[in-house]
Amino acid sequence: MNIKTLRRIALSLSVGAMILIAGFGCRQGKTRVLVFTKTAGFKHSSIPAGSQALQELGKEYGFQVDVTNDASKFNADTLRLYKAIVFLNTTGDVLNDDQQADFEEYIQAGGGFAGVHAAADTEYDWPWYGKMVGGYFMSHPHIQEATVKVMDKDHISTRHLPEKWNRKDEWYNYKSLNPHVHVLATLDEHTYEGGKNGDFHPIAWYHEYDGGRAFYTGGGHTDECYSEPDFIKHLALGILWAAGE
């Protein structure tokens, strides 16, 4: 074997090792999540509590949380820094056409989305978003306790929950529900007043969508939700699923 061949082999091994080390470093980097809180309609007073809870959950579960209400963050260069984007009680028309296009491309490239409560009260004129979030807000009764029936105990976000989960929240009724989502939990409308979706009332779900992943939970209206252990674990693990973790 001549000197030139040996040099080529050494160079190839060196480059390969550098690529392997770089790739390992990327995989070992902390998952980053962007929590988006912009409102163009009703503004939930629990947004600060939810943002704080998610930052604390990030420390507990090992992901970095950035919080913003600045829609200009929805550009290709910024979005690619994050494994998942969380819409925390957003309302109304929060993104312009260019920002919507960049977000669609982010999801199509394998990005993740997690919607909390009023994420379903957002972007009614953007059909792509409606299918991704899985349904739109229609109405709600007063805040009260209800029984959540956990339908899927195999998913990471519901594995810790009881099959009948009693909790207090503002319970949304939905319209334009996407029939292709995988429902994690439903509401038992016999256990509270004001349900409008009938015997099958989804309240949490997930699906793979347009190249990416989307998770939604209907809980999260009140400050108290974000100090409720079962709910915040459900939320944190749903976000991690959306992030591909």
N, C-alpha and C positions, 0 to 999 in steps of 0.2 A: 504493500500500500504506500503510495507516494505522499510527499509532504502536502501537496495541494489538496489531496483527498482528505487527509487527516484534518487539515484546517477547515475544510467545508463541513466535516462531521462535527468538529468542535463548535463551529459557529452555529450550526443547526441546533445542537444540544443547548447552547447558551441562550439562543432566542426562545427555544421551547420552554426552558426553565423560567425565563422572564415572563412569558405569557401565562404560564401556570401560576406563578406567584402573584401576578397582577390579578388574574381571575379569582384566585383564592381570596385576595384582599377585598375584591368587590363583593363576593358572596358573604364575607364575614362582616362587612360594613353594617351599621345599624340601619334598620328599616326606617324610612322617613314617611310621615303622614302629614298631609295638609288639611287642616280643619277650616272650613269656609263658613262664615257666619253672616254674610250679607243679607239684609232684609229690604224688600221693596214693598212690603205689605205689613201685616201684623208683626210686631217684634216681641218675641218671647223674653220675659224677664229672666228666664232660667239659662239664657245663653252663657253668661259668665260662669255660672256653676257648672254647666256642661263642659265648657272649655277647660276650666280648672281640673275637673275630674278626668278628662281625657289626657291632660298633661301628666297627671299623677299616674294614670294607668299606663302611659307610655314608659314611665320609669319602672313600673312594676313588671311590665311584660316585655320590655326591651325594645321599644320603638320610639323614635324621636317625633315629637309633635310640634308643628308650627301652626299658629292660629292667625287667620286674617279675615277681614271683611272687604279686602281690596280685590276687586274683580280683575284688575290688570295683571294679577298673578297667573291668570289663565292664558298663558302663552306657551308655545312649545318648549322654549328653553327652560322655563321654570317648572312646568308640569313634569318634565322628564326626571326631575330630581326626586319624585315621590312615587312610592309603591301604591298608595291609595289616596283618594281625595274624599273627605268626609263633608257632606252637607249637613251642618248642625243647625236645625231649625231655621233654615233659609226660607224666605217667602217671596213670592212674586217674580218679576222679571229681573234676574240678577246678573245675567251675562248678555253682552251684545253679540252680534252675528259672528264677528271674528273670534271672539272668545269661545263661543259655542263650537265653531269649527275646530279650533285647537283642542278643545276638550274631547270632541268626538275622535279626533286623530289619536289622542292620548289613550282612550279606551281601546280603540282598534289596534293599537300597538301592544296591548296586553295589560293596560293599567287597571286599577281597581277603584270602585266607588262604594261608599257606604252612606246611606241616607238615614237620618234620624228624625222621626216625628214629622215636623213641618217641611221636610224635604219633599214630601208629597203635596205640599201647598206652594209649589214652585214651578215656574216655566210652563204654564198651561198651553202656550202657543208653540211649543217645541216638541213635536211628536216623538222624536228620537229619545229625548229625555224622559218623556212619559213612559215609554216602553222600558227604558232602563231602570227607572226608579220603581216601576211595577204597578203604579196606580196613582190616581190623583185624589186629593182631599175633596170630600163632598159636604160633610157636616160633622158636628159633634154634639153630644149632650153635655151636661154638667160633669165636673170631675167627680169620680166615684170609684169604688172598688168593683172589680169584675174578675171573673175566672178566665185565665188564658189556658187553652188546651194545647199542650206541646205535642205536635204531630210527628216530629222527627227528632228522636233522641240520639241519632248518630252524628249529627252535625256538630262541629266544634263549639258553636255558639249556644247550643241548647242542651248539650250533654249533661251539664250540671243541674239543669232545672227539673222540678217535679213535673209529673204529667199534668197535674192541675195546679196552676200557678196563680195564686190569688194576690192581686196587687192593685194599687190605686193610681189612676192616671186620667188624662183626658183621652177618651177613646174615639178615634176617627172612624167615620163611615167613609167608604171609598167609592169612586167611580172609575171607569176605564181601566179596570184591573187587567193586567197582562196574564192571559191564561197559561203562558209558558214558564212562569216562575215556579220554583219549587217552594211550596209553603212549609214553613217551619212551625208556625203556631197560629191558632185561630182564637177568636173570642167566642165565648158562650153567651149569646145574647139573652139567655134566660136568667143570667146572673146580674144583670144591670139594666138600667132604663135608657132607651134612646138608640138602640142598635138598628141599623137600616139595611144591613147586608144579608140578613137571614141566617139560615142554618150553617152556611159556610162563609165565615167572616174572617178572612186572612188578616193577620196583624204583624207577622214577621215572615220574611222570605228571602231567597237568594236565587241567583241564576248566572250562568255564563251568558254574556251579551256582547255581540258585535266584536268579538276578539278579546274582550276583557271579562271582568267579574263584577257583579253588583249584589250588595246586601242591603236590606232595609228592615228597620224595626219601627213600629208605630208608637212605642213608648217614648217618654222623654219630655213631657210638657212642663213638669214642675221642678223646682229646685230640689225637692226631696228625692226625686228619681235618681239624682246623681250621687246620692250617698246610700243608695239601696244596693247591697252587695250582689244579689243575684242579677239585677238589671245591668249594673256597670260591667260585670263579668261577661254577660251576654253581649253587651255592646263592644267591649274590647276584643273579644274573640271573633265577633263578626267582622270587625275592622281588619284583624289579622288575616282572616280568610280572604277578604277582599284584596289584601295586599299580597296574597299568594304565599303566606307563611303557614 
